[in-house]
Amino acid sequence: MKNKNEAADKNKPIIRSLLDTDLYKLTMMQAVLHHYPAAEVEYVFKCRNDDVNLMPYAAEIRDEINALCQLKFTQNETYYLSQIYYLKPDFVQFLSLFKLNEEYVHIGKDSDGQLAIKVIGPWLHTILFEVPILAIVEEVYARHQHVDVDLQEGKKRLKAKTNLINEHPLKDKLEIMEFGTRRRFNREWQKEVLLHLNRAIDKNLVGTSNVFYARELGLKPLGTMAHEYLQAFQALGPRLVDSQKTALDFWAKEYRGDLGIALTDVVGVDAFIRDFDRYFAKLFDGVRHDSGCPFEWAKKMIAHYQKLGIDPKTKTLVFSDGLDIPLAFELLEAFHEKTNLVFGIGTNLTNDVGVKPLSIVMKMILCNGQPVAKISDSPGKTMCKDKEYLAYLRKVFDLNMTQKFNV
């Protein structure tokens, strides 16, 4: 049976508000406005599914991006943002005038005949493209490949997840934030997921990364920084070896104690720990995991806090890499007595409807004409075209030179 929501919405744009994005895009954008408004960047799209060809949908994706570029923040939306106390008046005023420019988006075919999307332009004016472009690609693909999905299987699976939470002995200690905008099955399904979570596990749901649905459903918007923020400082900072420390310093100056969760895997957790000294460890509220073994990562971070003389129970570990409910409970069982835990669950909530979701990303690869990269703790997640730069980055941060990476 055809998805009724899709049938009703087929003539409307997928993205209908610039708030339909993750909060950390706005928090990073504010930092860019205040510190690096002239920085120039390049983002590249990648689909990791070898068996998927997205080229037949290129024209439709282009049309959706053009529709995205017609949007502006409404007066009601900027008023909502003005009530988020760490978003400053000049930034909200800037957003009231802001509009995405389709000229910064380049769509074509790569050397393998696959869909190529690049976003090139000022960081300040391109930072909001990533999340909606990924959501557009996923939904356009789903419209054509999964026209018979009626979401009953998704509802069944979603209910099973919340039943598992409600029946677990550690349910009162589980804190979940919905984190699945970029790879959601479609926009209406994300709303359905949030409504169900808010009904079934309201005490466990601490918020959502999606600003639009946070506003519409009365949830708390959550998020701090993404990889691109720390990557950019590889080009913006005074020395490459100090790029992480410089990025964290600027973040602390911008938010003065708010939004204190630092991302740990831009050049691997071991290099992060070397930079995350007692000053930063005391200054930031906690850290976020996004690649590599979450158990090993948690052990390393807890040991690091202890080595610095900081009680891990005063800090928060946020997990956000490919989580599902059973894994969240495994981590909770292992570490809840040692530290505070929060779980950002994305695709497993917003795109678990009985069909295989796409594995798509859009990453910054250049800043001010210089290569930048994320060297992930998970092999295969690294994205950079410049092998010489990757080798240099590894040398500077004293990383394992034999670890595999994609270019």
C-alpha positions as a printed NumPy array, in Angstrom:
array([[  0.   ,   0.   ,   0.   ],
       [  1.363,   3.416,  -0.911],
       [  2.518,   5.684,   1.883],
       [ -0.407,   8.1  ,   2.373],
       [  1.795,  10.854,   3.76 ],
       [  4.051,  10.678,   0.716],
       [  1.069,  10.741,  -1.639],
       [ -0.34 ,  13.836,   0.049],
       [  3.019,  15.621,   0.095],
       [  4.415,  14.652,  -3.298],
       [  3.854,  18.112,  -4.797],
       [  5.3  ,  20.008,  -1.829],
       [  8.974,  20.648,  -1.162],
       [ 10.666,  18.247,   1.238],
       [ 12.222,  21.06 ,   3.281],
       [  9.685,  23.727,   4.2  ],
       [ 11.514,  25.628,   6.91 ],
       [ 15.136,  26.58 ,   7.531],
       [ 14.548,  25.436,  11.104],
       [ 14.341,  21.894,   9.716],
       [ 17.985,  21.267,  10.566],
       [ 20.143,  20.148,  13.473],
       [ 20.781,  22.652,  16.247],
       [ 24.541,  22.276,  16.036],
       [ 24.459,  23.844,  12.586],
       [ 23.079,  27.037,  14.127],
       [ 25.413,  27.012,  17.125],
       [ 28.43 ,  26.561,  14.841],
       [ 27.067,  29.206,  12.462],
       [ 26.946,  31.744,  15.28 ],
       [ 30.597,  31.044,  16.096],
       [ 31.49 ,  31.449,  12.411],
       [ 29.65 ,  34.793,  12.216],
       [ 31.518,  36.148,  15.227],
       [ 34.994,  34.819,  14.473],
       [ 35.482,  33.698,  10.845],
       [ 32.776,  35.287,   8.663],
       [ 35.089,  35.448,   5.629],
       [ 36.253,  31.817,   5.675],
       [ 35.723,  29.939,   2.385],
       [ 34.963,  26.207,   2.402],
       [ 34.094,  23.216,   0.251],
       [ 31.829,  20.307,   1.213],
       [ 31.572,  17.038,  -0.716],
       [ 28.68 ,  14.552,  -0.696],
       [ 29.351,  10.823,  -0.55 ],
       [ 27.049,   7.804,  -0.734],
       [ 28.705,   4.774,   0.853],
       [ 26.208,   2.278,  -0.604],
       [ 28.097,   0.617,  -3.463],
       [ 24.9  ,  -0.9  ,  -4.874],
       [ 22.981,   2.394,  -5.116],
       [ 22.893,   4.716,  -8.146],
       [ 21.456,   8.137,  -7.32 ],
       [ 22.022,   9.721, -10.743],
       [ 18.451,   9.044, -11.97 ],
       [ 17.235,  11.377,  -9.21 ],
       [ 19.728,  14.213,  -9.83 ],
       [ 17.203,  16.544, -11.474],
       [ 14.649,  16.025,  -8.706],
       [ 17.297,  16.582,  -6.045],
       [ 18.361,  19.773,  -7.812],
       [ 14.744,  21.003,  -7.866],
       [ 14.39 ,  20.311,  -4.141],
       [ 17.601,  22.23 ,  -3.401],
       [ 16.357,  25.147,  -5.488],
       [ 13.145,  25.12 ,  -3.438],
       [ 15.246,  25.058,  -0.254],
       [ 17.007,  28.191,  -1.458],
       [ 13.699,  30.077,  -1.632],
       [ 13.159,  29.772,   2.116],
       [ 13.768,  32.437,   4.729],
       [ 13.405,  32.351,   8.49 ],
       [  9.971,  33.706,   9.394],
       [  9.371,  36.295,  12.096],
       [  7.862,  33.609,  14.348],
       [ 10.872,  31.381,  13.788],
       [ 13.415,  34.076,  14.631],
       [ 11.386,  34.957,  17.718],
       [ 11.633,  31.305,  18.805],
       [ 15.393,  31.357,  18.229],
       [ 15.7  ,  34.594,  20.2  ],
       [ 14.315,  32.74 ,  23.233],
       [ 17.243,  30.285,  23.157],
       [ 19.434,  32.192,  25.568],
       [ 22.845,  31.285,  24.112],
       [ 21.878,  32.487,  20.621],
       [ 22.842,  36.145,  20.564],
       [ 20.687,  39.01 ,  19.253],
       [ 23.04 ,  39.945,  16.41 ],
       [ 23.06 ,  36.336,  15.173],
       [ 19.266,  36.078,  15.268],
       [ 19.089,  39.398,  13.418],
       [ 21.476,  38.009,  10.798],
       [ 19.247,  34.943,  10.388],
       [ 16.22 ,  37.18 ,   9.793],
       [ 18.024,  38.405,   6.654],
       [ 19.583,  35.069,   5.686],
       [ 18.857,  33.058,   2.554],
       [ 20.677,  30.086,   1.039],
       [ 22.142,  30.626,  -2.436],
       [ 21.75 ,  27.823,  -5.01 ],
       [ 24.836,  29.111,  -6.846],
       [ 26.981,  27.587,  -4.103],
       [ 25.662,  24.074,  -4.903],
       [ 27.172,  22.096,  -7.78 ],
       [ 25.456,  18.869,  -8.89 ],
       [ 26.914,  16.541, -11.488],
       [ 28.458,  13.127, -12.089],
       [ 31.744,  11.878, -10.663],
       [ 34.381,   9.77 , -12.452],
       [ 32.528,   6.583, -11.47 ],
       [ 29.251,   7.837, -12.916],
       [ 27.75 ,   8.432,  -9.485],
       [ 25.916,  11.487,  -8.199],
       [ 28.319,  14.245,  -7.2  ],
       [ 27.249,  17.157,  -5.   ],
       [ 29.637,  19.891,  -3.91 ],
       [ 28.909,  22.998,  -1.879],
       [ 31.515,  25.727,  -2.349],
       [ 31.404,  29.222,  -0.892],
       [ 31.652,  31.276,   2.301],
       [ 31.377,  29.062,   5.389],
       [ 28.857,  31.438,   6.919],
       [ 26.587,  31.149,   3.885],
       [ 26.997,  27.416,   3.18 ],
       [ 26.957,  25.838,   6.643],
       [ 23.188,  25.276,   6.584],
       [ 23.232,  23.214,   3.362],
       [ 24.487,  19.872,   4.707],
       [ 21.557,  18.627,   6.801],
       [ 18.721,  19.502,   4.384],
       [ 20.652,  18.208,   1.355],
       [ 21.174,  14.846,   3.039],
       [ 17.51 ,  14.727,   4.099],
       [ 16.481,  15.59 ,   0.528],
       [ 18.621,  12.851,  -1.026],
       [ 17.329,  10.221,   1.412],
       [ 13.682,  11.169,   0.926],
       [ 13.864,  11.472,  -2.861],
       [ 15.491,   8.042,  -3.011],
       [ 12.846,   6.574,  -0.69 ],
       [ 10.022,   8.063,  -2.766],
       [ 11.178,   6.139,  -5.824],
       [ 12.594,   2.955,  -4.314],
       [ 10.098,   2.322,  -1.534],
       [  6.765,   3.515,  -2.912],
       [  4.912,   0.583,  -1.331],
       [  6.089,   1.214,   2.231],
       [  3.114,   2.127,   4.416],
       [  5.183,   2.528,   7.617],
       [  3.267,  -0.158,   9.531],
       [  6.503,  -2.117,   9.904],
       [  8.221,   1.053,  11.106],
       [  5.508,   1.629,  13.702],
       [  5.813,  -1.97 ,  14.862],
       [  9.565,  -1.653,  15.264],
       [  9.285,   1.707,  16.99 ],
       [  6.774,   0.365,  19.501],
       [  9.048,  -2.62 ,  20.197],
       [ 11.886,  -0.205,  21.015],
       [  9.861,   1.818,  23.483],
       [  8.468,  -1.368,  25.036],
       [ 12.062,  -2.552,  25.517],
       [ 12.893,   0.709,  27.276],
       [  9.853,   0.57 ,  29.55 ],
       [ 10.584,  -3.028,  30.544],
       [ 14.294,  -2.59 ,  31.257],
       [ 15.451,  -2.394,  34.917],
       [ 17.665,   0.602,  34.088],
       [ 14.933,   2.512,  32.248],
       [ 14.962,   5.386,  34.755],
       [ 18.618,   6.076,  33.978],
       [ 18.302,   6.111,  30.186],
       [ 18.447,   9.547,  28.528],
       [ 17.848,   9.673,  24.768],
       [ 17.958,  12.52 ,  22.311],
       [ 16.538,  11.989,  18.839],
       [ 19.324,  12.673,  16.371],
       [ 18.074,  11.487,  12.988],
       [ 17.235,  14.424,  10.7  ],
       [ 19.966,  13.858,   8.125],
       [ 19.035,  10.263,   7.256],
       [ 15.336,  10.129,   8.109],
       [ 12.991,   8.102,   5.914],
       [ 10.963,  11.262,   5.387],
       [  9.975,  14.389,   7.292],
       [  6.547,  13.105,   8.366],
       [  8.022,   9.881,   9.714],
       [ 10.47 ,  11.829,  11.867],
       [  7.518,  13.697,  13.349],
       [  5.663,  10.425,  13.939],
       [  8.734,   9.024,  15.711],
       [  9.005,  12.048,  17.978],
       [  5.302,  12.004,  18.814],
       [  5.502,   8.334,  19.735],
       [  8.643,   8.776,  21.823],
       [  7.075,  11.71 ,  23.637],
       [  4.024,   9.599,  24.452],
       [  5.702,   6.308,  25.274],
       [  8.969,   7.325,  26.959],
       [  8.552,  11.005,  27.78 ],
       [ 10.808,  10.742,  30.853],
       [ 13.612,   9.222,  28.766],
       [ 13.394,  11.622,  25.825],
       [ 15.527,  14.639,  26.734],
       [ 15.105,  16.388,  23.391],
       [ 15.766,  16.414,  19.666],
       [ 18.498,  17.813,  17.455],
       [ 15.84 ,  19.014,  14.981],
       [ 15.005,  22.663,  15.7  ],
       [ 11.778,  22.683,  13.677],
       [ 10.242,  19.763,  15.547],
       [ 11.604,  20.993,  18.87 ],
       [  9.592,  24.168,  18.308],
       [  6.477,  22.455,  16.938],
       [  6.297,  19.71 ,  19.569],
       [  7.552,  21.639,  22.583],
       [ 10.763,  19.61 ,  22.953],
       [ 14.222,  20.805,  23.938],
       [ 16.57 ,  21.443,  20.988],
       [ 19.962,  19.821,  21.622],
       [ 23.387,  19.994,  20.014],
       [ 26.782,  21.656,  20.228],
       [ 29.455,  21.156,  17.551],
       [ 30.114,  18.849,  14.591],
       [ 33.314,  17.627,  12.94 ],
       [ 33.459,  20.489,  10.464],
       [ 34.01 ,  22.998,  13.269],
       [ 37.206,  21.369,  14.481],
       [ 38.26 ,  20.444,  10.942],
       [ 38.128,  24.078,   9.841],
       [ 40.658,  25.047,  12.486],
       [ 43.206,  22.848,  10.727],
       [ 43.299,  25.739,   8.246],
       [ 42.243,  28.625,  10.493],
       [ 44.412,  28.005,  13.534],
       [ 47.958,  29.318,  13.99 ],
       [ 49.526,  25.82 ,  13.907],
       [ 48.067,  22.513,  12.763],
       [ 49.199,  20.761,  15.939],
       [ 47.212,  23.303,  17.993],
       [ 44.047,  23.181,  15.849],
       [ 41.895,  21.249,  18.33 ],
       [ 42.978,  23.379,  21.282],
       [ 42.337,  26.568,  19.299],
       [ 38.877,  25.364,  18.246],
       [ 37.936,  24.512,  21.84 ],
       [ 39.269,  27.874,  23.046],
       [ 37.138,  29.773,  20.534],
       [ 34.098,  27.687,  21.466],
       [ 34.559,  28.482,  25.153],
       [ 34.92 ,  32.191,  24.372],
       [ 31.764,  32.135,  22.265],
       [ 29.519,  30.251,  24.693],
       [ 31.066,  31.091,  28.071],
       [ 30.248,  27.766,  29.723],
       [ 27.152,  26.806,  27.714],
       [ 27.061,  23.994,  25.132],
       [ 29.992,  22.306,  26.829],
       [ 30.171,  18.952,  25.034],
       [ 33.381,  18.505,  23.01 ],
       [ 33.651,  16.178,  19.999],
       [ 36.554,  13.758,  20.366],
       [ 37.223,  11.969,  17.07 ],
       [ 38.265,  14.541,  14.471],
       [ 41.837,  13.232,  14.587],
       [ 41.141,  10.223,  16.798],
       [ 40.442,   9.951,  20.5  ],
       [ 44.072,   9.408,  21.504],
       [ 45.173,  12.675,  19.9  ],
       [ 42.138,  14.398,  21.417],
       [ 43.049,  13.185,  24.901],
       [ 46.549,  14.599,  24.506],
       [ 45.002,  18.015,  23.755],
       [ 42.182,  17.764,  26.3  ],
       [ 44.234,  18.827,  29.305],
       [ 42.984,  19.631,  32.803],
       [ 41.945,  23.123,  31.737],
       [ 39.634,  21.863,  28.99 ],
       [ 38.507,  18.822,  30.97 ],
       [ 37.338,  21.066,  33.807],
       [ 35.945,  23.722,  31.458],
       [ 33.786,  21.427,  29.288],
       [ 30.817,  19.521,  30.705],
       [ 31.663,  16.363,  28.798],
       [ 32.566,  14.759,  25.498],
       [ 30.842,  13.09 ,  22.539],
       [ 31.658,   9.752,  20.878],
       [ 31.036,   9.369,  17.14 ],
       [ 33.344,   6.611,  15.879],
       [ 35.287,   3.586,  17.047],
       [ 34.395,   1.146,  19.807],
       [ 32.161,   2.998,  22.286],
       [ 33.226,   0.791,  25.203],
       [ 36.934,   1.385,  24.642],
       [ 36.281,   5.091,  24.133],
       [ 34.337,   5.366,  27.396],
       [ 37.08 ,   3.548,  29.303],
       [ 39.685,   5.915,  27.873],
       [ 37.7  ,   9.042,  28.714],
       [ 36.877,   7.907,  32.245],
       [ 40.523,   6.995,  32.848],
       [ 41.598,  10.374,  31.449],
       [ 39.315,  12.275,  33.825],
       [ 40.59 ,  10.2  ,  36.737],
       [ 44.207,  10.808,  35.748],
       [ 43.512,  14.546,  35.783],
       [ 41.973,  14.329,  39.243],
       [ 38.45 ,  14.988,  37.973],
       [ 35.532,  12.875,  39.198],
       [ 33.953,  11.302,  36.049],
       [ 30.585,  11.439,  37.834],
       [ 30.682,  15.221,  37.371],
       [ 30.989,  14.814,  33.582],
       [ 28.77 ,  13.535,  30.761],
       [ 29.631,  11.067,  28.009],
       [ 27.416,  11.421,  24.93 ],
       [ 27.216,   8.498,  22.487],
       [ 26.034,   9.183,  18.931],
       [ 27.541,   6.601,  16.575],
       [ 25.117,   4.111,  15.019],
       [ 23.261,   3.479,  18.256],
       [ 20.218,   1.33 ,  18.871],
       [ 18.35 ,   0.705,  22.135],
       [ 20.06 ,  -2.606,  23.072],
       [ 23.522,  -1.067,  22.615],
       [ 22.503,   1.979,  24.639],
       [ 21.499,  -0.294,  27.517],
       [ 24.751,  -2.268,  27.234],
       [ 26.681,   0.979,  27.589],
       [ 24.432,   2.098,  30.416],
       [ 24.99 ,  -1.16 ,  32.289],
       [ 28.75 ,  -0.854,  31.848],
       [ 29.227,   2.791,  32.813],
       [ 26.222,   4.334,  34.585],
       [ 27.824,   3.983,  38.01 ],
       [ 30.988,   5.744,  36.83 ],
       [ 29.73 ,   8.763,  34.887],
       [ 26.671,  10.449,  33.363],
       [ 25.48 ,   9.123,  30.007],
       [ 23.342,  10.489,  27.17 ],
       [ 22.499,   8.649,  23.937],
       [ 21.935,  10.408,  20.633],
       [ 20.052,   7.92 ,  18.449],
       [ 19.5  ,   8.803,  14.809],
       [ 18.945,   6.492,  11.859],
       [ 17.787,   3.586,  14.03 ],
       [ 14.826,   5.717,  15.074],
       [ 14.054,   7.806,  11.993],
       [ 14.846,   5.297,   9.234],
       [ 14.072,   1.824,  10.561],
       [ 10.93 ,   1.047,   8.593],
       [ 11.813,  -2.3  ,   7.038],
       [ 13.995,  -1.09 ,   4.168],
       [ 17.735,  -0.433,   4.047],
       [ 18.558,   3.254,   4.558],
       [ 21.228,   5.016,   2.59 ],
       [ 24.628,   5.626,   4.169],
       [ 25.26 ,   9.203,   3.081],
       [ 27.443,  12.002,   4.378],
       [ 28.53 ,  15.486,   3.39 ],
       [ 31.883,  16.56 ,   4.794],
       [ 34.074,  19.652,   4.639],
       [ 37.254,  18.917,   2.653],
       [ 38.679,  22.431,   2.131],
       [ 38.863,  25.603,   4.192],
       [ 40.419,  28.768,   2.791],
       [ 41.842,  26.694,  -0.044],
       [ 43.648,  24.283,   2.277],
       [ 42.701,  20.61 ,   2.762],
       [ 41.071,  19.626,   6.039],
       [ 40.13 ,  16.153,   7.191],
       [ 38.524,  14.014,   9.823],
       [ 40.614,  10.971,  10.685],
       [ 37.96 ,   8.762,  12.182],
       [ 38.373,   6.114,  14.886],
       [ 36.321,   3.918,  12.513],
       [ 38.143,   2.799,   9.323],
       [ 36.269,   3.905,   6.206],
       [ 34.776,   7.089,   7.667],
       [ 37.699,   9.359,   6.768],
       [ 37.073,  11.719,   3.826],
       [ 39.889,  13.641,   2.168],
       [ 41.131,  13.864,  -1.439],
       [ 44.686,  14.8  ,  -0.532],
       [ 46.738,  11.775,   0.523],
       [ 49.794,  13.915,   1.218],
       [ 47.829,  16.106,   3.605],
       [ 46.41 ,  13.058,   5.391],
       [ 49.912,  11.676,   5.842],
       [ 51.1  ,  15.033,   7.185],
       [ 48.1  ,  15.286,   9.526],
       [ 48.844,  11.824,  10.876],
       [ 52.471,  12.724,  11.434],
       [ 51.666,  15.989,  13.217],
       [ 49.224,  14.266,  15.592],
       [ 51.412,  11.165,  15.975],
       [ 48.747,   8.817,  14.631],
       [ 49.012,   5.198,  13.511],
       [ 50.274,   5.472,   9.93 ],
       [ 48.99 ,   1.994,   9.013],
       [ 45.304,   2.741,   9.725],
       [ 43.188,   2.488,   6.572],
       [ 41.37 ,   5.515,   5.219],
       [ 39.26 ,   6.527,   2.233],
       [ 40.23 ,   9.332,  -0.137]])
